[in-house]
Amino acid sequence: MGWIIFYAILLAAYVLSLGYSFYHPSKVPEAITRIAALAALLTGFANALQKSNLKVYFLFQRIAIRFFPDTTSRWRFSARYDGHFDDSVIHSLSQYFQSKDFRFISKVEKEDAVSAQVEIDQTLSLNIQFEPSHLSGDDHDHVTVISRVMEVSYGHAKTKLERQIVPVLQAIGDALRPDNSSFELDVQFLKRNPFFAVYIAHLRPEQVQDYRVVLHVDGSHPSGRAEKVEITKQNVHVTAKTTNSFKSMAEQFVLLSPDLKMLKGDR
């Protein structure tokens, strides 16, 4: 907070000085110098404000990225459905994907008794695997869905989640009717991870070889897999137990609007 007060005082002094110079003409070089000094002060003030206030930091991050909406990150998501399924569950899912009950255009590229490769909407490629209970060792059958890595721009992130990924995961859950389920999303930032500065603001990225922060959202889950967000140098990894919480947590982090209390460990 001390640096903010310092920059605010300097900024006020320069604004008054600059205003005075406009009403009392002086040499052009001096005016240019004052303007340059004002720009430097504004930059310093903004940086100090961002470091002291997370709400302001993420506001600046969202403003900056709106000038480059095509900025992309690499996504990969997965889901696991636990329950008691028929041995022909893979074939049943393949038929469901190609039926009129499934809202997206899909193509089953490969299928056998325990796995299938499905292309959905021409932009989503899913690998689906079946693990029966006698192999899983926990008295439950498991159906696992894993997407291929895809590049998603910031400008299309919300649409990708709301209109494709979440509806597809919900549809699979409706078809399987599992006892439990869990969902994960891994986001790799191709440039700077905007969450890096939240925890290591005083270091440059090149000074840190690796780091890992785990934020626990909700520890209760029948499978023992807690809801959490893992933040590393380049990635954010979301683990959720329902599609609703998956959507909420994913949007918070890919749209740079996280729960600030959770980031600071206040809950």
C-alpha positions as CSV (number, residue, x, y, z in Angstrom):
1,M,0.0,0.0,0.0
2,G,3.0,2.3,0.7
3,W,4.1,2.3,-3.0
4,I,0.5,3.1,-4.1
5,I,0.4,6.2,-1.9
6,F,3.9,7.2,-3.1
7,Y,2.9,6.9,-6.8
8,A,-0.4,8.6,-6.2
9,I,1.4,11.7,-4.6
10,L,3.9,11.8,-7.5
11,L,1.1,11.4,-10.0
12,A,-0.9,14.2,-8.5
13,A,2.2,16.5,-8.5
14,Y,2.9,15.8,-12.2
15,V,-0.7,16.3,-13.2
16,L,-0.7,19.7,-11.5
17,S,2.7,20.6,-13.0
18,L,1.6,19.4,-16.5
19,G,-1.6,21.5,-16.2
20,Y,0.3,24.5,-15.2
21,S,2.7,24.2,-18.2
22,F,-0.2,24.0,-20.6
23,Y,-1.6,27.4,-19.3
24,H,1.8,28.9,-19.1
25,P,3.5,28.0,-22.4
26,S,7.0,26.8,-22.2
27,K,9.4,25.0,-24.5
28,V,8.1,22.0,-26.4
29,P,10.9,19.6,-25.2
30,E,9.9,20.4,-21.6
31,A,6.2,19.5,-22.3
32,I,7.3,16.3,-24.0
33,T,9.5,15.4,-20.9
34,R,6.5,16.0,-18.6
35,I,4.2,13.8,-20.7
36,A,6.8,11.0,-20.8
37,A,7.2,11.3,-17.0
38,L,3.4,11.2,-16.6
39,A,3.3,8.0,-18.7
40,A,6.0,6.4,-16.6
41,L,4.2,7.4,-13.4
42,L,0.9,5.9,-14.6
43,T,2.7,2.7,-15.5
44,G,4.3,2.5,-12.1
45,F,1.1,3.3,-10.3
46,A,-0.8,0.7,-12.3
47,N,1.8,-2.0,-11.5
48,A,1.8,-1.1,-7.8
49,L,-2.0,-1.2,-7.7
50,Q,-2.1,-4.6,-9.4
51,K,0.4,-6.1,-7.0
52,S,-1.6,-4.9,-4.0
53,N,-5.1,-5.7,-5.2
54,L,-6.0,-9.0,-6.9
55,K,-9.3,-7.6,-8.2
56,V,-7.5,-4.8,-10.0
57,Y,-4.8,-7.2,-11.2
58,F,-7.4,-9.5,-12.9
59,L,-9.3,-6.5,-14.2
60,F,-6.1,-5.3,-16.0
61,Q,-5.5,-8.8,-17.3
62,R,-9.0,-9.1,-18.8
63,I,-8.7,-5.6,-20.3
64,A,-5.3,-6.5,-21.8
65,I,-6.4,-9.8,-23.3
66,R,-9.5,-8.2,-24.9
67,F,-7.1,-6.4,-27.2
68,F,-5.9,-9.8,-28.3
69,P,-9.0,-12.1,-28.3
70,D,-7.3,-14.6,-30.5
71,T,-4.8,-15.4,-27.8
72,T,-4.9,-19.2,-27.4
73,S,-4.3,-21.8,-24.8
74,R,-4.2,-25.5,-25.0
75,W,-7.0,-27.4,-23.4
76,R,-7.5,-31.1,-22.6
77,F,-10.4,-32.4,-20.5
78,S,-11.4,-35.7,-19.1
79,A,-14.3,-37.3,-17.2
80,R,-14.8,-40.5,-15.3
81,Y,-18.1,-42.1,-14.7
82,D,-18.3,-44.7,-11.9
83,G,-21.1,-47.2,-11.6
84,H,-22.3,-50.7,-12.7
85,F,-22.5,-50.8,-16.5
86,D,-23.3,-53.5,-19.0
87,D,-20.3,-55.1,-20.8
88,S,-21.6,-53.6,-24.0
89,V,-21.5,-50.1,-22.7
90,I,-19.1,-48.9,-25.3
91,H,-21.3,-50.1,-28.2
92,S,-24.3,-48.6,-26.5
93,L,-22.6,-45.2,-26.2
94,S,-21.5,-45.4,-29.9
95,Q,-25.1,-46.0,-30.9
96,Y,-26.2,-43.1,-28.7
97,F,-23.8,-40.7,-30.3
98,Q,-25.2,-41.5,-33.7
99,S,-28.8,-41.4,-32.7
100,K,-31.3,-38.5,-32.9
101,D,-31.2,-38.2,-29.1
102,F,-27.7,-36.8,-29.3
103,R,-27.8,-33.2,-30.3
104,F,-24.4,-33.0,-32.0
105,I,-23.2,-34.4,-35.3
106,S,-20.8,-37.2,-34.5
107,K,-18.8,-40.0,-36.1
108,V,-17.5,-43.1,-34.5
109,E,-14.0,-43.6,-36.0
110,K,-13.0,-46.7,-34.1
111,E,-14.7,-49.1,-31.7
112,D,-14.1,-52.3,-29.9
113,A,-15.4,-53.9,-26.7
114,V,-13.5,-51.7,-24.3
115,S,-12.8,-48.4,-26.2
116,A,-14.0,-46.1,-28.9
117,Q,-12.7,-43.0,-30.8
118,V,-15.5,-40.5,-31.5
119,E,-15.4,-37.2,-33.4
120,I,-18.1,-34.7,-32.3
121,D,-19.1,-31.6,-34.2
122,Q,-15.9,-32.0,-36.3
123,T,-14.0,-30.1,-33.6
124,L,-14.0,-32.5,-30.6
125,S,-12.2,-35.8,-30.6
126,L,-12.9,-38.1,-27.7
127,N,-11.3,-41.4,-26.6
128,I,-13.7,-43.5,-24.5
129,Q,-12.5,-46.4,-22.4
130,F,-14.3,-49.0,-20.3
131,E,-12.8,-50.6,-17.2
132,P,-14.9,-53.4,-15.6
133,S,-15.0,-53.8,-11.9
134,H,-13.0,-57.0,-11.8
135,L,-10.1,-54.9,-13.2
136,S,-10.6,-51.7,-11.4
137,G,-10.5,-53.4,-7.9
138,D,-13.0,-51.0,-6.3
139,D,-16.3,-52.8,-7.0
140,H,-17.2,-50.2,-9.7
141,D,-17.1,-50.2,-13.4
142,H,-15.5,-47.1,-14.9
143,V,-16.1,-45.3,-18.2
144,T,-13.4,-42.7,-18.9
145,V,-13.6,-40.0,-21.5
146,I,-10.4,-38.2,-22.6
147,S,-10.3,-35.4,-25.2
148,R,-7.5,-34.7,-27.6
149,V,-5.5,-31.5,-26.9
150,M,-7.2,-28.5,-28.6
151,E,-6.3,-24.9,-29.0
152,V,-9.0,-22.5,-27.8
153,S,-8.9,-18.7,-28.1
154,Y,-9.8,-16.5,-25.2
155,G,-12.6,-15.0,-27.3
156,H,-14.3,-18.4,-27.8
157,A,-13.5,-20.0,-24.4
158,K,-16.9,-19.4,-22.8
159,T,-18.8,-20.6,-25.9
160,K,-16.6,-23.7,-26.1
161,L,-17.4,-24.6,-22.5
162,E,-21.1,-23.7,-22.5
163,R,-22.2,-24.9,-25.9
164,Q,-20.1,-27.9,-26.5
165,I,-17.9,-29.4,-23.8
166,V,-20.3,-29.2,-20.8
167,P,-23.4,-30.4,-22.9
168,V,-21.4,-33.4,-24.2
169,L,-20.3,-34.4,-20.8
170,Q,-23.9,-34.0,-19.4
171,A,-25.3,-36.1,-22.3
172,I,-22.8,-38.9,-21.6
173,G,-23.8,-38.8,-17.9
174,D,-27.5,-38.9,-18.8
175,A,-26.9,-41.9,-21.0
176,L,-24.8,-43.8,-18.4
177,R,-26.6,-42.8,-15.2
178,P,-23.5,-43.3,-13.0
179,D,-23.3,-43.5,-9.2
180,N,-20.5,-41.0,-9.2
181,S,-18.6,-38.9,-11.7
182,S,-15.6,-36.5,-11.8
183,F,-14.4,-34.0,-14.4
184,E,-11.0,-32.5,-15.1
185,L,-9.8,-29.6,-17.3
186,D,-6.1,-28.9,-18.0
187,V,-5.3,-25.4,-19.5
188,Q,-1.8,-24.7,-20.7
189,F,-1.1,-21.0,-21.3
190,L,1.1,-20.7,-24.4
191,K,2.6,-17.5,-23.1
192,R,2.6,-16.2,-19.6
193,N,0.3,-17.9,-17.0
194,P,-1.6,-14.9,-15.6
195,F,-1.9,-16.7,-12.2
196,F,1.9,-16.9,-11.8
197,A,2.1,-13.3,-10.4
198,V,-0.6,-14.0,-7.8
199,Y,1.8,-16.2,-5.8
200,I,5.2,-15.2,-7.0
201,A,4.8,-11.6,-7.9
202,H,8.3,-10.5,-6.8
203,L,10.0,-13.0,-9.2
204,R,10.4,-13.1,-12.9
205,P,9.1,-16.3,-14.6
206,E,12.7,-17.2,-15.8
207,Q,13.8,-17.2,-12.2
208,V,11.4,-20.0,-11.3
209,Q,12.0,-23.5,-12.6
210,D,8.7,-24.9,-11.3
211,Y,6.1,-24.3,-8.7
212,R,2.7,-25.8,-7.7
213,V,-0.2,-24.4,-5.7
214,V,-3.2,-26.6,-4.9
215,L,-6.5,-24.8,-4.0
216,H,-9.0,-27.1,-2.3
217,V,-12.6,-26.1,-3.1
218,D,-14.6,-29.0,-1.5
219,G,-13.0,-32.0,0.2
220,S,-16.2,-34.2,0.1
221,H,-16.6,-36.7,-2.7
222,P,-17.7,-40.3,-2.7
223,S,-14.7,-41.4,-4.7
224,G,-12.3,-39.5,-2.5
225,R,-11.3,-37.2,-5.3
226,A,-11.7,-33.7,-4.0
227,E,-12.7,-30.6,-6.0
228,K,-9.5,-28.5,-6.4
229,V,-7.6,-26.2,-8.7
230,E,-3.9,-26.9,-9.3
231,I,-1.8,-23.9,-10.5
232,T,1.7,-24.5,-12.0
233,K,4.1,-22.3,-13.9
234,Q,2.3,-22.9,-17.3
235,N,-0.9,-24.6,-16.4
236,V,-4.2,-24.5,-14.5
237,H,-5.8,-27.9,-13.7
238,V,-9.4,-28.0,-12.5
239,T,-10.9,-31.1,-10.9
240,A,-14.7,-31.1,-10.2
241,K,-17.4,-33.6,-9.2
242,T,-20.3,-32.3,-11.2
243,T,-20.7,-30.7,-14.6
244,N,-22.1,-27.6,-12.9
245,S,-19.1,-27.1,-10.7
246,F,-16.8,-28.1,-13.6
247,K,-18.3,-25.3,-15.7
248,S,-18.2,-22.7,-12.9
249,M,-14.6,-23.4,-12.0
250,A,-13.4,-23.7,-15.6
251,E,-15.0,-20.4,-16.5
252,Q,-13.5,-18.6,-13.5
253,F,-10.0,-19.6,-14.5
254,V,-10.1,-19.5,-18.4
255,L,-12.0,-16.2,-18.3
256,L,-9.7,-14.7,-15.6
257,S,-12.5,-14.1,-13.1
258,P,-11.5,-16.4,-10.2
259,D,-12.9,-16.5,-6.7
260,L,-10.4,-14.2,-5.0
261,K,-11.1,-15.6,-1.6
262,M,-10.1,-19.1,-2.9
263,L,-7.0,-17.7,-4.5
264,K,-5.9,-16.2,-1.2
265,G,-6.8,-19.3,0.8
266,D,-9.5,-17.6,2.8
267,R,-11.8,-20.5,2.7
